[in-house]
Amino acid sequence: MSADQQLPDPPVPQDIDKPMALHGFPLCSDGRLYHLVLAEMALDEVGDGHV
């Protein structure tokens, strides 16, 4: 496959249980979904100057 060719988009499952898929991602006051553990890890990295 050459570099100018794109792969087709993968199929999107229609039977996703959204409440289960979004478990652990609360909607915050800025309108975004955050995961508490991932957000903490990201803040730790920013604090270390890795961004």
C-alpha positions, 0 to 999 in steps of 0.5 A: 500500500502506498503512502497516499492510500488511506485505510478504510474506516473501521466499522462502528458497532451499533450495539455499544452500551454507552453508560457502560463504555463511559463508566468512570468518565464523569462530565465536568463543569467545562463540558468534557468527560474526564477519567480520574486516574488518567487525568491524575496521570496527565497532571503528574506528567505536566508537573514534571515538565513533559508536555 
